[in-house]
């Protein structure tokens, strides 16, 4: 397992080739340092991880709630557990990626790539995927791109587990989620096809609000002109996430190891007529750009 390190004035980043995962991300200022993602003690521990910890997820992030997908009138079986295909099956988080380039200076970056071959995890097309991590002052930019040699489905995300303090709870964290709607789901977290207004609902975080007892594994339809924010009053650390994606899954797992801001297309879009399409045609370039800015007040 290979590791690569980037650093600027405010952030230091360690990336490993297994799953193109973030192994460590540290924020630095005059107060001191703060680890801002949950890290496993040893890199080899990622081999046994089943949570997509800090990894690139694909070919299809989120859920496809059927045993197959159909493209160009051809049906392709996909792996499911209890009728749900999660995060692309085996997916990209358990593949070994290759380094393509690495730069230093005030905005250091690294690009890793992976070739997902035709019918891997059931998906058609040879898909060339890349992730570029760039440190820009106090921000980490994550750019995911993909191209296929035939029509396929693509919905990527980065599955970082963020933390802003050393607490083993989330209840004190203040969330701001600029969203008018969230996606209604059933007991398997599969979409019903309905978008539910957040107005008057516990999921209304348009104004900063403590999470308290609310547990989220929820896909919000977000206002892309605004940032998703999480603030810890314990450390006065804040993260702001902006993205070009239409939804973000906010995940606060019971384990409380870290919270996720999974910017992506609509979950289960192949089975939901009213959701934005995740079809990528030959010659097209898929692009997911998300920026995570850290600060301390």
ABEGO torsion letter per residue (X at the ends): XBBBBBBBAABBBBBBABGGBBABBBBBBAAEBBBABBBBABAAAAAABAAGBGBBBOABBEBBBBABBBBGGBBBBBBBBGGBBBGGEAEAAABBBBBABBBBEABBBBBBBBBBBBGBGGBBEBBBBBBBBBBBEABBBBBBBBBBABBBBBBBBBABBBBABABABAAABBBBBBBABBBBBBAAGBBAGBBBBABGBAABAABBBBAEABBBBBBBBBBAABBBBBBBAAAGBBBBBBBABABBBBBBBAAGAEBBBBBBBBBGAAABAABBBABBBBGBBBBBBBBBBBBBX
